[in-house]
Amino acid sequence: MRNLKRILLGVFILLLVLVILAFVLENQQPVALLFLGWAGPQLPVSLIVVLALLVGMVVGPIVGWFLARPSRVARKPLAQ
């Protein structure tokens, strides 16, 4: 059973890598983004999408952590 899980995990990772590779190879057209008057350099579409994904993977959990933190008022014991 343990070997089956390893094989399935290996197959899943291999398929994920193949899908990412196909995405990167199919999206090599250069684009320049314009945001609030700032024009970025021309980069391949795939690089922009992967960078946006990585930024979201970092920023999302940080924002979730800040929103889930109890405030100081909620932690203050009630005076009886």
C-alpha positions in Angstrom: 0.0 0.0 0.0 2.8 2.4 0.8 4.5 1.7 -2.5 1.2 2.4 -4.3 0.9 5.8 -2.6 4.4 6.7 -3.7 3.8 5.6 -7.3 0.5 7.6 -7.4 2.3 10.6 -6.0 5.1 10.3 -8.5 2.6 10.0 -11.4 0.6 13.0 -10.1 3.8 15.1 -9.8 4.9 14.0 -13.3 1.6 15.0 -14.8 1.6 18.3 -13.0 5.1 19.1 -14.4 4.0 18.1 -17.9 1.0 20.4 -17.7 3.1 23.3 -16.5 5.7 22.6 -19.2 3.0 22.6 -21.9 1.6 25.8 -20.5 4.9 27.5 -20.5 5.8 26.3 -24.0 2.5 27.3 -25.5 2.5 30.9 -24.0 5.7 32.5 -25.1 4.2 35.6 -26.7 5.8 38.7 -25.2 3.4 41.2 -23.5 4.0 44.5 -21.7 1.7 45.3 -18.8 0.5 48.8 -18.0 -0.6 49.5 -14.4 -1.3 52.9 -12.9 0.9 54.6 -15.5 3.8 52.2 -14.9 4.8 50.1 -18.0 6.6 46.9 -17.3 9.1 45.2 -19.5 8.0 42.8 -22.2 7.8 39.3 -20.7 6.3 36.1 -21.9 2.7 35.5 -20.8 3.6 32.3 -19.0 6.2 34.1 -16.8 3.6 36.8 -15.8 1.0 34.2 -14.9 3.5 32.0 -12.9 4.7 35.1 -11.1 1.1 36.2 -10.3 0.5 32.7 -9.0 3.5 32.7 -6.7 2.7 36.2 -5.4 -0.8 35.0 -4.6 0.5 31.9 -2.9 2.6 34.1 -0.6 0.1 37.0 0.0 -3.0 34.9 0.4 -1.9 33.0 3.6 -0.5 36.2 5.1 -3.8 38.1 4.6 -5.7 35.1 6.0 -3.4 35.0 9.0 -4.0 38.7 9.7 -7.8 38.3 9.3 -7.9 35.2 11.5 -5.9 36.8 14.4 -8.0 37.7 17.3 -7.9 41.4 18.1 -6.6 42.8 21.4 -10.1 43.8 22.5 -11.3 40.2 22.0 -8.4 38.8 24.1 -8.9 41.3 27.0 -10.4 39.6 30.0 -13.8 41.0 31.1 -13.8 42.9 34.4 -16.4 41.4 36.8 
